Every structure is written in C-alpha cells, then in structure tokens.
C-alpha cells in the first residue's frame, strides 16, 4: 500500500507539470488610444497600443492616399476621405482598428488674395506685435507659411505671385521676397489684374454715399481716377477696374465712357479671376437673400446658391474663394 501511494505522489505532479508546460499563454488584447478620429487635411495624430511598444506592432492604413501611418503609429491626414488604421501584433494573431475620417483643412483669415499664377495669400486672424494688422501667410498645398515682419488688413497678388498689402495705418507695402518695401501713398484697399495693372481705393472720402478716391499705379506713384468713389476694388484681366461703393453699388470703369453702374446687385466685395470671371458677395436688389453671385455675358448676376461672406477672391480658372463672417475660408467646387 505504501508503494502505491508513493507511485501516485510521483505521477500526479508529473501530470500537472505537463499541463502547465503545454498550456498556451494568452496575449493581452490590443487597445488603441483612439477607435475613431476626425482629422483636418495636413494634421496628424499618434496612435498608441496599450501594453505594447510601437515596435511590437505592424501599423497599416487601408488607404494611404487619404491618411498614412508610420512604423511608430503616427497618422498624417493627406486628403478628404475615410480610411481604417490597423494595429497588428508581430508575435500574435491579434489586431485592433481605428476609423479615420479626413475633412478639409479649416483656414481662417481676414482677407484673401489670389494671383494670376495661382499664388494664394491669406491675411490671418492673429494680430501682429506692431499693431499694423494681422499676419500674412502664403497658402501652398493646404499649408500656411507666414511671411516675416509685417501686419496687414488687405492683400492683392501680382501675376508673378508677389503680394502687395495695405496695413491698418493705410500704408502700401510690397514684398521683395525677403522684406517688405513701403510704397508711396496711402490706401484702404488694393487690387491687381492678370495683366499687372494695380489699382487702389485711397483714404480720402470724395463722396458721402460713394466712399473714397480711386487710384491707379503708374509704376512709381498713384494717379486718381475721375468721377467715382468706392470702398472695394477688383481688376479685370484687361486692366479695367471694377469697384463696390459705400452704397453697395457695383461700377465698372469705361475709360472715356466714365463709370458704368450695375443697379441690379448690392455688393459688399468683388473679385475677378485671370480668366475674366467676376464674382461678388452680396444680394440681388429684388431679393433679401445674400450669397455669392457671378456676372454673366448677358449682364446678369447668377445666384450660385452659396452662403455669403465678407471678402472674396477668384482663382485663375474662375472659382470663387471667400471668407465668411466667422473668418473661415470657403472654396467653390
């Protein structure tokens, strides 16, 4: 009997030790710090897997054109759309996912200028230390790059992509590529046509209902244009200025034929593209609805059924870009 119990005492530990040795150790589940994300184009976010080092995970995106992810789990949003980020263990057959939605980049500004070459400049919403206005940035591929040492409230762009600005003190400045150079005279608004013609609204009131003097740039100074006043200005590809006056009436300069009014629209700003497309922010005189309107060859203003704004510019191919009352940039599709 003693021998039987000794055998049992020997067999039982062996049986249990065999079970423990052959049992599979269950890995910890992958838990990500985000299961869904909404990112603006150009922004990024770090994905982390709890209890796992980033080097223990294989990171993949179901659509690398929408958003990419690197070996450390850093996501970069590239274009509008949706994609799925997957985290997979290198040692175990376990995964976790994060759904990513990429939305257009939200750009804010006080004014916008677009050159005939497609160059885009934005007057920001952040005041500069000099108190002369707001920051000036160039927009390239949905990324804003600030230009140095200047503040402004209005901007226009030459055909070769050089910005001219008006600051809070009504000074006119031109960017040389490295510095801002003050130009003669003072102004409250500025516009540049696809042919290089430069016009400005001065700071001298010439009409209580029309606004301030209208000036053309001679290459070294400003020359006043007769018989009209305005508050906002744009220039057609042929160098003809269009203005919006203090009473919100749109006028087009006719040279020897003076200024031609368009009485069927009330506008607050005007923009003209390098292809000649004319847009205004405003409303028809026959309607209370405000929005974005395009001038057609039949002297009519086409309602684009787009929400209104404050400042407008036009791309070389004739698409309206505008800022709304909350300073957010919108683009016509």
C-alpha positions as CSV (number, residue, x, y, z in Angstrom):
1,X,0.0,0.0,0.0
2,X,2.8,2.4,0.8
3,X,4.3,1.6,-2.6
4,X,1.0,2.5,-4.3
5,X,0.8,5.9,-2.6
6,X,4.4,6.7,-3.5
7,X,3.7,5.9,-7.1
8,X,0.6,8.3,-7.0
9,X,2.7,11.0,-5.4
10,X,5.2,10.7,-8.2
11,X,2.6,10.5,-11.1
12,X,0.3,13.4,-10.1
13,X,3.0,16.2,-10.1
14,X,4.2,15.0,-13.4
15,X,0.7,15.1,-14.9
16,X,0.1,18.7,-13.7
17,X,3.6,19.9,-14.7
18,X,2.9,18.6,-18.2
19,X,-0.4,20.5,-18.4
20,X,1.3,23.8,-17.3
21,X,4.1,23.4,-19.8
22,X,1.8,22.8,-22.8
23,X,-0.8,25.5,-21.9
24,X,-0.8,28.4,-24.4
25,X,-0.2,31.8,-22.8
26,X,-2.9,34.2,-24.0
27,X,-1.5,37.6,-25.2
28,X,-3.0,40.9,-24.0
29,X,-5.6,42.4,-26.4
30,X,-4.5,45.4,-28.3
31,X,-6.3,48.5,-27.1
32,X,-5.8,51.7,-29.0
33,X,-6.0,55.2,-27.5
34,X,-8.4,56.1,-30.4
35,X,-11.0,53.9,-32.1
36,X,-12.2,56.7,-34.4
37,X,-10.7,60.0,-35.4
38,X,-11.7,63.1,-37.4
39,X,-8.7,65.0,-38.8
40,X,-8.2,68.0,-41.0
41,X,-6.1,67.7,-44.1
42,X,-2.5,68.3,-43.1
43,X,-2.9,67.5,-39.5
44,X,-1.7,64.4,-37.6
45,X,-2.2,62.2,-34.6
46,X,-0.3,59.5,-32.7
47,X,-1.9,56.1,-32.2
48,X,-0.8,54.1,-29.1
49,X,-1.4,50.5,-28.3
50,X,-1.7,49.8,-24.6
51,X,0.7,47.2,-23.1
52,X,2.6,47.2,-26.4
53,X,5.6,49.0,-27.6
54,X,5.2,50.6,-31.0
55,X,8.0,48.3,-32.4
56,X,5.8,45.3,-31.5
57,X,3.0,46.5,-33.8
58,X,2.6,46.5,-37.5
59,X,0.7,49.6,-38.5
60,X,-1.2,49.8,-41.8
61,X,-3.7,52.1,-43.5
62,X,-6.4,50.8,-45.8
63,X,-6.0,53.9,-48.0
64,X,-2.6,55.6,-47.8
65,X,-3.8,58.3,-50.2
66,X,-6.3,59.5,-47.5
67,X,-4.1,59.2,-44.5
68,X,-0.7,57.4,-43.9
69,X,0.7,55.8,-40.8
70,X,4.3,55.2,-40.0
71,X,6.1,52.5,-38.0
72,X,5.6,54.4,-34.8
73,X,1.8,54.8,-35.3
74,X,1.9,58.5,-36.4
75,X,-1.0,59.3,-38.7
76,X,-0.8,62.1,-41.3
77,X,-4.1,63.2,-43.0
78,X,-3.5,63.8,-46.7
79,X,-6.8,64.3,-48.4
80,X,-10.6,64.3,-47.8
81,X,-12.0,60.7,-47.3
82,X,-12.1,57.8,-44.9
83,X,-9.6,55.0,-44.1
84,X,-9.0,52.3,-41.5
85,X,-5.8,52.1,-39.4
86,X,-5.0,48.6,-38.3
87,X,-2.6,47.7,-35.5
88,X,-1.4,44.0,-35.7
89,X,0.8,42.3,-33.2
90,X,4.1,41.0,-34.7
91,X,4.0,37.9,-32.4
92,X,0.3,37.1,-32.1
93,X,-2.7,36.9,-34.4
94,X,-4.5,39.9,-32.8
95,X,-5.5,43.2,-34.2
96,X,-7.2,46.5,-33.4
97,X,-8.6,49.2,-35.7
98,X,-9.2,52.9,-35.7
99,X,-11.5,54.5,-38.2
100,X,-10.2,57.8,-39.6
101,X,-12.2,60.5,-41.4
102,X,-10.3,63.3,-43.1
103,X,-12.1,66.6,-43.6
104,X,-10.9,69.7,-45.5
105,X,-8.5,71.9,-43.6
106,X,-10.2,74.8,-41.9
107,X,-8.3,78.0,-42.8
108,X,-9.3,81.3,-41.2
109,X,-8.5,84.8,-42.3
110,X,-9.5,88.4,-42.6
111,X,-8.7,88.8,-46.4
112,X,-7.6,86.7,-49.3
113,X,-5.6,87.5,-52.5
114,X,-5.0,85.2,-55.5
115,X,-2.6,85.9,-58.3
116,X,-2.9,85.1,-62.0
117,X,-0.2,82.4,-61.4
118,X,-2.4,80.8,-58.7
119,X,-0.4,82.1,-55.7
120,X,-2.7,82.5,-52.7
121,X,-2.1,84.7,-49.7
122,X,-4.2,85.0,-46.5
123,X,-4.4,87.8,-44.0
124,X,-4.7,85.9,-40.8
125,X,-6.8,86.4,-37.6
126,X,-3.8,86.9,-35.3
127,X,-2.7,90.5,-34.7
128,X,0.9,91.3,-35.1
129,X,3.1,92.8,-32.4
130,X,3.5,96.0,-34.4
131,X,-0.3,96.6,-34.3
132,X,-0.3,97.3,-38.0
133,X,-2.8,94.5,-38.8
134,X,-2.8,90.7,-38.9
135,X,-0.3,88.1,-40.0
136,X,0.3,87.4,-43.7
137,X,0.7,83.8,-44.9
138,X,1.2,82.0,-48.2
139,X,-1.1,79.0,-48.8
140,X,0.5,76.1,-50.6
141,X,-1.0,72.6,-50.6
142,X,-3.3,73.5,-47.7
143,X,-0.3,74.6,-45.6
144,X,0.1,78.2,-44.4
145,X,3.6,79.7,-44.2
146,X,3.8,83.0,-42.5
147,X,5.8,85.9,-44.1
148,X,8.0,87.8,-41.8
149,X,7.8,91.2,-40.1
150,X,4.6,92.7,-41.4
151,X,0.9,93.1,-40.5
152,X,-1.9,93.9,-42.9
153,X,-5.7,94.1,-43.4
154,X,-5.9,93.8,-47.2
155,X,-3.9,91.9,-49.8
156,X,-3.6,91.6,-53.6
157,X,-1.2,89.5,-55.7
158,X,0.7,90.3,-58.9
159,X,0.8,87.9,-61.9
160,X,4.2,86.6,-60.8
161,X,3.0,85.9,-57.2
162,X,4.2,89.0,-55.4
163,X,1.9,90.2,-52.6
164,X,1.1,93.8,-52.0
165,X,-0.7,94.7,-48.8
166,X,-2.5,97.6,-47.0
167,X,-1.9,97.8,-43.3
168,X,-4.0,99.4,-40.5
169,X,-2.2,102.7,-41.0
170,X,-3.2,102.7,-44.7
171,X,0.4,102.2,-45.8
172,X,1.1,100.3,-49.0
173,X,3.8,97.6,-48.9
174,X,5.2,95.2,-51.5
175,X,7.1,92.0,-50.6
176,X,10.5,91.7,-52.1
177,X,10.9,88.0,-51.3
178,X,12.9,88.8,-48.1
179,X,11.5,92.1,-46.8
180,X,8.5,94.5,-47.1
181,X,9.1,97.7,-49.0
182,X,6.8,100.7,-48.4
183,X,5.4,102.3,-51.5
184,X,4.3,105.9,-52.0
185,X,0.8,107.0,-50.9
186,X,-1.9,105.6,-48.7
187,X,-4.9,103.3,-49.4
188,X,-7.7,101.3,-47.8
189,X,-8.0,98.5,-50.5
190,X,-5.9,97.2,-53.4
191,X,-6.4,95.0,-56.4
192,X,-4.1,93.7,-59.2
193,X,-5.2,92.4,-62.6
194,X,-3.8,89.5,-64.6
195,X,-2.0,92.0,-66.8
196,X,-0.3,93.5,-63.9
197,X,-2.5,96.7,-63.6
198,X,-2.6,97.9,-60.0
199,X,-5.5,99.9,-58.5
200,X,-6.4,101.0,-55.0
201,X,-9.0,102.7,-53.0
202,X,-7.5,105.7,-51.3
203,X,-8.3,107.1,-47.8
204,X,-9.7,110.4,-48.9
205,X,-13.5,110.5,-48.9
206,X,-14.7,112.0,-52.1
207,X,-18.4,111.2,-51.8
208,X,-20.5,110.6,-48.6
209,X,-22.5,107.9,-50.4
210,X,-19.8,106.6,-52.7
211,X,-16.7,106.4,-50.5
212,X,-13.1,107.1,-51.2
213,X,-10.9,108.1,-54.1
214,X,-9.9,105.5,-56.7
215,X,-6.3,105.4,-57.8
216,X,-4.2,103.6,-60.5
217,X,-0.5,102.8,-60.1
218,X,1.8,104.4,-62.6
219,X,4.9,102.4,-61.7
220,X,6.2,104.9,-59.2
221,X,3.1,106.7,-57.8
222,X,-0.7,106.8,-57.7
223,X,-2.9,108.7,-60.2
224,X,-6.5,109.5,-59.2
225,X,-9.4,108.2,-61.5
226,X,-12.2,110.7,-62.0
227,X,-15.9,110.7,-61.3
228,X,-16.3,107.8,-59.0
229,X,-15.7,106.6,-55.4
230,X,-15.5,103.2,-53.8
231,X,-14.8,101.0,-50.8
232,X,-13.7,97.8,-52.5
233,X,-11.9,97.2,-55.8
234,X,-11.0,94.4,-58.3
235,X,-9.3,94.5,-61.7
236,X,-10.2,92.5,-64.8
237,X,-7.5,90.8,-67.0
238,X,-7.6,93.7,-69.4
239,X,-6.7,96.2,-66.6
240,X,-10.3,97.6,-66.2
241,X,-11.2,98.3,-62.6
242,X,-14.5,97.4,-61.0
243,X,-15.5,98.9,-57.7
244,X,-18.1,98.5,-55.0
245,X,-19.0,101.8,-53.4
246,X,-20.3,102.8,-50.0
247,X,-23.9,102.3,-51.1
248,X,-23.0,98.8,-52.3
249,X,-23.4,99.6,-56.0
250,X,-21.1,97.9,-58.4
251,X,-19.4,100.1,-61.0
252,X,-17.1,99.2,-64.0
253,X,-14.7,101.8,-65.4
254,X,-15.4,102.6,-69.0
255,X,-12.5,104.9,-69.8
256,X,-13.8,107.8,-71.8
257,X,-17.3,106.4,-71.1
258,X,-16.7,107.1,-67.4
259,X,-18.2,104.5,-64.9
260,X,-20.9,102.1,-65.7
261,X,-23.2,101.1,-62.8
262,X,-24.9,97.8,-62.2
263,X,-28.1,98.6,-60.3
264,X,-29.5,95.1,-60.0
265,X,-27.0,93.9,-57.4
266,X,-26.0,95.1,-54.0
267,X,-22.4,94.0,-53.1
268,X,-20.0,94.3,-50.2
269,X,-16.9,92.9,-52.0
270,X,-15.8,92.0,-55.5
271,X,-13.3,89.6,-57.1
272,X,-12.1,88.9,-60.6
273,X,-10.2,85.9,-61.9
274,X,-7.4,85.8,-64.5
275,X,-10.0,84.3,-67.0
276,X,-12.3,87.3,-66.5
277,X,-14.8,85.7,-64.1
278,X,-16.4,88.3,-61.9
279,X,-17.9,87.4,-58.5
280,X,-19.5,89.5,-55.7
281,X,-20.5,88.9,-52.2
282,X,-24.0,90.5,-51.9
283,X,-27.6,90.1,-52.9
284,X,-29.9,90.9,-55.8
285,X,-31.9,94.1,-55.4
286,X,-35.0,92.0,-55.9
287,X,-34.2,89.6,-53.1
288,X,-33.3,89.7,-49.4
289,X,-31.2,86.5,-49.7
290,X,-27.4,87.2,-49.6
291,X,-24.8,84.9,-51.1
292,X,-22.2,84.6,-53.9
293,X,-23.1,85.9,-57.3
294,X,-21.4,85.5,-60.7
295,X,-21.6,88.0,-63.6
296,X,-22.5,86.5,-66.9
297,X,-22.2,87.7,-70.5
298,X,-25.9,88.8,-70.5
299,X,-25.3,91.4,-67.8
300,X,-27.0,89.2,-65.3
301,X,-25.9,88.1,-61.8
302,X,-26.2,84.3,-61.4
303,X,-27.0,83.2,-57.9
304,X,-24.7,80.3,-57.1
305,X,-26.7,79.3,-54.0
306,X,-23.6,79.5,-51.9
307,X,-23.6,81.1,-48.4
308,X,-22.4,84.7,-48.3
309,X,-19.3,86.1,-46.8
310,X,-17.2,89.2,-46.3
311,X,-14.1,89.0,-48.6
312,X,-13.8,87.3,-52.0
313,X,-11.1,86.4,-54.5
314,X,-11.1,84.3,-57.6
315,X,-8.7,81.6,-58.9
316,X,-7.2,81.8,-62.4
317,X,-9.6,79.2,-63.7
318,X,-12.6,81.2,-62.3
319,X,-13.5,79.6,-59.0
320,X,-14.6,81.8,-56.1
321,X,-12.8,81.6,-52.7
322,X,-14.3,83.6,-49.9
323,X,-14.2,84.2,-46.2
324,X,-17.4,84.1,-44.1
325,X,-18.5,86.2,-41.2
326,X,-16.6,83.8,-38.8
327,X,-13.4,84.2,-40.9
328,X,-13.5,80.7,-42.3
329,X,-12.3,80.2,-45.9
330,X,-14.7,78.5,-48.4
331,X,-13.9,77.3,-51.9
332,X,-16.3,76.9,-54.8
333,X,-16.1,73.3,-56.1
